[in-house]
Amino acid sequence: MEAVDCPYCGATNHSSAPEIMAECAYCGIPFAEVRSPYMRLTVIDGHLPDAWDRAENLKTHWQEDGDLDRDVIVDRRLDNVDFMGPERRRIIGNGLPVRPFIIH
């Protein structure tokens, strides 16, 4: 079990997999934390209305405390939203299919 601090309420949570987005046991807002020997990255939920402000405030707070190996990112994944079908990456702005570039 690893101890991780919630970026929202500051409470210490214990998790066996802190890198997976999970709700805080105290405030219920999801977050994740990824650690390496050189960096500690906190991931906050991008669906919250104040996510970008919170990320800036956290980063500023950590820098002021001298904790320079910590960083925060906002999770902007779209979940399982299917906008234009499974091949939406092969369609350009006006709906025309993109043809693959072939070198002869």
TIVEXKOL-492452 format. One record per atom (N, C-alpha, C): residue number from 1; atom name; y, x, z. Coordinates in Angstrom, 2 decimals. Layout:
% TIVEXKOL-492452
<NUM CA <Y X Z>>;
...
***
This chain:
% TIVEXKOL-492452
<1 N <-1.18 0.84 0.00>>;
<1 CA <0.00 0.00 0.00>>;
<1 C <1.25 0.88 0.00>>;
<2 N <2.20 0.49 -0.79>>;
<2 CA <3.47 1.20 -0.87>>;
<2 C <4.59 0.30 -0.35>>;
<3 N <5.54 0.89 0.33>>;
<3 CA <6.70 0.15 0.82>>;
<3 C <7.81 0.23 -0.22>>;
<4 N <8.34 -0.92 -0.61>>;
<4 CA <9.44 -1.00 -1.56>>;
<4 C <10.53 -1.89 -0.98>>;
<5 N <11.78 -1.50 -1.19>>;
<5 CA <12.90 -2.28 -0.71>>;
<5 C <13.35 -3.26 -1.78>>;
<6 N <13.54 -4.52 -1.39>>;
<6 CA <14.01 -5.55 -2.31>>;
<6 C <15.46 -5.26 -2.70>>;
<7 N <15.78 -5.26 -4.00>>;
<7 CA <17.15 -5.00 -4.42>>;
<7 C <18.09 -6.17 -4.15>>;
<8 N <17.56 -7.31 -3.76>>;
<8 CA <18.38 -8.49 -3.52>>;
<8 C <18.72 -8.67 -2.05>>;
<9 N <17.69 -8.68 -1.19>>;
<9 CA <17.92 -8.93 0.24>>;
<9 C <17.79 -7.67 1.09>>;
<10 N <17.23 -6.59 0.54>>;
<10 CA <17.10 -5.33 1.27>>;
<10 C <15.88 -5.24 2.16>>;
<11 N <15.07 -6.30 2.23>>;
<11 CA <13.89 -6.29 3.08>>;
<11 C <12.81 -5.37 2.51>>;
<12 N <12.02 -4.79 3.37>>;
<12 CA <10.93 -3.91 2.96>>;
<12 C <9.68 -4.73 2.69>>;
<13 N <9.17 -4.62 1.47>>;
<13 CA <7.95 -5.30 1.06>>;
<13 C <6.84 -4.27 0.94>>;
<14 N <5.62 -4.69 1.11>>;
<14 CA <4.46 -3.81 0.94>>;
<14 C <3.63 -4.35 -0.22>>;
<15 N <3.31 -3.46 -1.15>>;
<15 CA <2.60 -3.86 -2.36>>;
<15 C <1.62 -2.77 -2.78>>;
<16 N <0.48 -3.19 -3.30>>;
<16 CA <-0.46 -2.21 -3.84>>;
<16 C <-0.14 -1.89 -5.29>>;
<17 N <0.69 -2.71 -5.94>>;
<17 CA <1.10 -2.48 -7.32>>;
<17 C <2.58 -2.81 -7.48>>;
<18 N <3.48 -1.95 -6.99>>;
<18 CA <4.91 -2.27 -7.04>>;
<18 C <5.50 -2.27 -8.44>>;
<19 N <4.78 -1.69 -9.41>>;
<19 CA <5.31 -1.65 -10.78>>;
<19 C <5.14 -2.97 -11.53>>;
<20 N <4.47 -3.93 -10.93>>;
<20 CA <4.29 -5.25 -11.53>>;
<20 C <5.34 -6.19 -10.96>>;
<21 N <6.04 -6.91 -11.83>>;
<21 CA <7.10 -7.82 -11.39>>;
<21 C <6.50 -8.89 -10.49>>;
<22 N <6.94 -8.90 -9.23>>;
<22 CA <6.45 -9.87 -8.25>>;
<22 C <7.61 -10.32 -7.37>>;
<23 N <7.44 -11.48 -6.77>>;
<23 CA <8.49 -12.03 -5.92>>;
<23 C <8.55 -11.32 -4.58>>;
<24 N <9.76 -11.17 -4.07>>;
<24 CA <9.97 -10.62 -2.74>>;
<24 C <9.36 -11.58 -1.73>>;
<25 N <8.71 -11.05 -0.72>>;
<25 CA <8.08 -11.89 0.30>>;
<25 C <9.10 -12.59 1.18>>;
<26 N <10.36 -12.14 1.15>>;
<26 CA <11.38 -12.69 2.03>>;
<26 C <12.36 -13.61 1.31>>;
<27 N <12.88 -13.18 0.15>>;
<27 CA <13.87 -14.01 -0.55>>;
<27 C <13.29 -14.73 -1.77>>;
<28 N <12.12 -14.30 -2.26>>;
<28 CA <11.45 -14.99 -3.36>>;
<28 C <11.92 -14.62 -4.75>>;
<29 N <12.82 -13.66 -4.89>>;
<29 CA <13.32 -13.27 -6.20>>;
<29 C <12.46 -12.11 -6.73>>;
<30 N <11.98 -12.19 -7.99>>;
<30 CA <11.09 -11.14 -8.50>>;
<30 C <11.80 -9.83 -8.82>>;
<31 N <11.07 -8.74 -8.58>>;
<31 CA <11.52 -7.39 -8.94>>;
<31 C <10.30 -6.50 -9.03>>;
<32 N <10.51 -5.31 -9.58>>;
<32 CA <9.44 -4.31 -9.66>>;
<32 C <10.05 -2.95 -9.40>>;
<33 N <9.20 -1.99 -9.07>>;
<33 CA <9.67 -0.62 -8.85>>;
<33 C <8.65 0.35 -9.42>>;
<34 N <9.12 1.23 -10.28>>;
<34 CA <8.26 2.23 -10.91>>;
<34 C <8.68 3.59 -10.37>>;
<35 N <7.70 4.37 -9.91>>;
<35 CA <7.99 5.67 -9.32>>;
<35 C <7.30 6.78 -10.10>>;
<36 N <8.00 7.89 -10.21>>;
<36 CA <7.42 9.12 -10.74>>;
<36 C <7.84 10.22 -9.78>>;
<37 N <7.35 11.43 -9.96>>;
<37 CA <7.77 12.51 -9.05>>;
<37 C <9.28 12.79 -9.11>>;
<38 N <9.93 12.38 -10.21>>;
<38 CA <11.33 12.71 -10.40>>;
<38 C <12.28 11.52 -10.36>>;
<39 N <11.76 10.29 -10.43>>;
<39 CA <12.63 9.14 -10.54>>;
<39 C <12.03 7.92 -9.87>>;
<40 N <12.90 7.06 -9.41>>;
<40 CA <12.50 5.77 -8.86>>;
<40 C <13.30 4.71 -9.61>>;
<41 N <12.63 3.88 -10.39>>;
<41 CA <13.27 2.91 -11.26>>;
<41 C <13.02 1.51 -10.74>>;
<42 N <14.08 0.78 -10.44>>;
<42 CA <13.97 -0.60 -9.98>>;
<42 C <14.25 -1.52 -11.17>>;
<43 N <13.38 -2.50 -11.37>>;
<43 CA <13.50 -3.46 -12.46>>;
<43 C <13.85 -4.81 -11.84>>;
<44 N <14.99 -5.38 -12.27>>;
<44 CA <15.39 -6.69 -11.76>>;
<44 C <15.29 -7.73 -12.86>>;
<45 N <15.18 -8.98 -12.47>>;
<45 CA <14.94 -10.09 -13.39>>;
<45 C <16.20 -10.42 -14.18>>;
<46 N <16.11 -10.37 -15.50>>;
<46 CA <17.24 -10.66 -16.37>>;
<46 C <17.58 -12.12 -16.50>>;
<47 N <16.73 -13.01 -15.99>>;
<47 CA <17.00 -14.44 -16.09>>;
<47 C <17.97 -14.93 -15.01>>;
<48 N <18.28 -14.08 -14.04>>;
<48 CA <19.23 -14.46 -12.99>>;
<48 C <20.65 -14.39 -13.53>>;
<49 N <21.53 -15.28 -13.11>>;
<49 CA <22.89 -15.30 -13.67>>;
<49 C <23.72 -14.06 -13.35>>;
<50 N <23.45 -13.39 -12.26>>;
<50 CA <24.26 -12.23 -11.88>>;
<50 C <23.49 -10.92 -12.01>>;
<51 N <22.50 -10.88 -12.87>>;
<51 CA <21.62 -9.70 -12.98>>;
<51 C <22.38 -8.44 -13.36>>;
<52 N <23.28 -8.50 -14.33>>;
<52 CA <23.99 -7.31 -14.79>>;
<52 C <24.96 -6.81 -13.73>>;
<53 N <25.64 -7.72 -13.04>>;
<53 CA <26.54 -7.31 -11.96>>;
<53 C <25.76 -6.68 -10.81>>;
<54 N <24.62 -7.27 -10.49>>;
<54 CA <23.79 -6.73 -9.42>>;
<54 C <23.30 -5.33 -9.77>>;
<55 N <22.90 -5.12 -11.03>>;
<55 CA <22.43 -3.80 -11.47>>;
<55 C <23.54 -2.76 -11.33>>;
<56 N <24.76 -3.10 -11.73>>;
<56 CA <25.88 -2.18 -11.60>>;
<56 C <26.18 -1.87 -10.13>>;
<57 N <26.14 -2.90 -9.29>>;
<57 CA <26.42 -2.71 -7.86>>;
<57 C <25.36 -1.83 -7.20>>;
<58 N <24.10 -2.06 -7.54>>;
<58 CA <23.03 -1.24 -6.97>>;
<58 C <23.19 0.22 -7.38>>;
<59 N <23.43 0.46 -8.66>>;
<59 CA <23.58 1.83 -9.15>>;
<59 C <24.75 2.53 -8.46>>;
<60 N <25.88 1.83 -8.32>>;
<60 CA <27.04 2.39 -7.64>>;
<60 C <26.73 2.70 -6.19>>;
<61 N <26.05 1.78 -5.52>>;
<61 CA <25.69 1.96 -4.11>>;
<61 C <24.79 3.18 -3.93>>;
<62 N <23.79 3.33 -4.79>>;
<62 CA <22.87 4.47 -4.68>>;
<62 C <23.59 5.79 -4.96>>;
<63 N <24.50 5.80 -5.92>>;
<63 CA <25.25 7.02 -6.22>>;
<63 C <26.14 7.41 -5.05>>;
<64 N <26.78 6.42 -4.43>>;
<64 CA <27.64 6.70 -3.28>>;
<64 C <26.84 7.25 -2.10>>;
<65 N <25.58 6.80 -1.97>>;
<65 CA <24.71 7.29 -0.90>>;
<65 C <24.06 8.63 -1.23>>;
<66 N <24.29 9.13 -2.45>>;
<66 CA <23.72 10.41 -2.86>>;
<66 C <22.29 10.31 -3.34>>;
<67 N <21.80 9.09 -3.58>>;
<67 CA <20.43 8.88 -4.05>>;
<67 C <20.45 8.89 -5.58>>;
<68 N <20.53 10.08 -6.18>>;
<68 CA <20.72 10.21 -7.61>>;
<68 C <19.44 10.09 -8.43>>;
<69 N <18.28 10.06 -7.77>>;
<69 CA <17.04 9.92 -8.52>>;
<69 C <16.63 8.45 -8.68>>;
<70 N <17.47 7.53 -8.26>>;
<70 CA <17.19 6.10 -8.41>>;
<70 C <18.01 5.53 -9.56>>;
<71 N <17.40 4.59 -10.26>>;
<71 CA <18.11 3.90 -11.34>>;
<71 C <17.62 2.47 -11.37>>;
<72 N <18.36 1.62 -12.05>>;
<72 CA <18.01 0.20 -12.13>>;
<72 C <18.15 -0.25 -13.57>>;
<73 N <17.23 -1.11 -14.01>>;
<73 CA <17.31 -1.72 -15.33>>;
<73 C <17.13 -3.22 -15.19>>;
<74 N <17.64 -3.96 -16.17>>;
<74 CA <17.51 -5.41 -16.20>>;
<74 C <16.41 -5.76 -17.19>>;
<75 N <15.42 -6.51 -16.72>>;
<75 CA <14.30 -6.93 -17.56>>;
<75 C <14.77 -8.06 -18.46>>;
<76 N <14.78 -7.81 -19.78>>;
<76 CA <15.27 -8.81 -20.73>>;
<76 C <14.16 -9.35 -21.63>>;
<77 N <12.92 -9.25 -21.18>>;
<77 CA <11.82 -9.74 -22.01>>;
<77 C <11.95 -11.23 -22.24>>;
<78 N <11.42 -11.69 -23.36>>;
<78 CA <11.54 -13.08 -23.75>>;
<78 C <10.33 -13.90 -23.35>>;
<79 N <9.47 -13.38 -22.49>>;
<79 CA <8.24 -14.05 -22.09>>;
<79 C <7.40 -14.36 -23.31>>;
<80 N <6.91 -15.57 -23.41>>;
<80 CA <6.06 -15.96 -24.54>>;
<80 C <6.79 -16.92 -25.47>>;
<81 N <8.10 -16.81 -25.57>>;
<81 CA <8.88 -17.68 -26.44>>;
<81 C <8.57 -17.32 -27.89>>;
<82 N <8.21 -18.32 -28.67>>;
<82 CA <7.85 -18.12 -30.07>>;
<82 C <8.96 -18.70 -30.94>>;
<83 N <9.92 -17.86 -31.37>>;
<83 CA <11.07 -18.34 -32.10>>;
<83 C <10.76 -18.70 -33.54>>;
<84 N <10.15 -17.79 -34.26>>;
<84 CA <9.90 -18.02 -35.69>>;
<84 C <8.44 -17.78 -36.04>>;
<85 N <7.56 -17.90 -35.12>>;
<85 CA <6.17 -17.65 -35.40>>;
<85 C <5.81 -16.21 -35.10>>;
<86 N <4.55 -15.87 -35.29>>;
<86 CA <4.09 -14.53 -34.91>>;
<86 C <4.68 -13.41 -35.75>>;
<87 N <5.15 -13.70 -36.97>>;
<87 CA <5.66 -12.65 -37.85>>;
<87 C <7.18 -12.65 -37.92>>;
<88 N <7.87 -12.96 -36.83>>;
<88 CA <9.32 -13.05 -36.86>>;
<88 C <10.00 -11.71 -37.14>>;
<89 N <9.30 -10.59 -36.90>>;
<89 CA <9.89 -9.28 -37.17>>;
<89 C <9.96 -8.97 -38.65>>;
<90 N <9.25 -9.72 -39.48>>;
<90 CA <9.23 -9.45 -40.92>>;
<90 C <10.19 -10.37 -41.67>>;
<91 N <11.07 -11.06 -40.97>>;
<91 CA <12.02 -11.98 -41.59>>;
<91 C <13.43 -11.51 -41.26>>;
<92 N <14.28 -11.40 -42.28>>;
<92 CA <15.66 -10.98 -42.04>>;
<92 C <16.54 -12.21 -41.80>>;
<93 N <17.81 -11.98 -41.52>>;
<93 CA <18.74 -13.00 -41.07>>;
<93 C <18.75 -14.32 -41.81>>;
<94 N <18.72 -14.34 -43.13>>;
<94 CA <18.83 -15.60 -43.85>>;
<94 C <17.46 -16.20 -44.19>>;
<95 N <16.41 -15.71 -43.56>>;
<95 CA <15.09 -16.31 -43.75>>;
<95 C <14.27 -15.71 -44.87>>;
<96 N <14.77 -14.69 -45.54>>;
<96 CA <14.01 -14.06 -46.61>>;
<96 C <12.99 -13.09 -46.02>>;
<97 N <11.78 -13.09 -46.54>>;
<97 CA <10.79 -12.15 -46.02>>;
<97 C <11.15 -10.72 -46.40>>;
<98 N <10.82 -9.80 -45.53>>;
<98 CA <11.07 -8.39 -45.78>>;
<98 C <9.88 -7.81 -46.52>>;
<99 N <10.16 -7.14 -47.64>>;
<99 CA <9.10 -6.52 -48.42>>;
<99 C <8.90 -5.11 -47.92>>;
<100 N <7.66 -4.67 -47.77>>;
<100 CA <7.42 -3.30 -47.32>>;
<100 C <7.92 -2.29 -48.35>>;
<101 N <8.45 -1.18 -47.87>>;
<101 CA <8.95 -0.10 -48.72>>;
<101 C <7.80 0.81 -49.10>>;
<102 N <7.55 0.93 -50.40>>;
<102 CA <6.41 1.74 -50.87>>;
<102 C <6.96 2.88 -51.72>>;
<103 N <6.54 4.09 -51.43>>;
<103 CA <6.94 5.27 -52.19>>;
<103 C <5.82 5.59 -53.18>>;
<104 N <6.21 5.73 -54.44>>;
<104 CA <5.23 6.05 -55.49>>;
<104 C <5.26 7.51 -55.79>>;
***
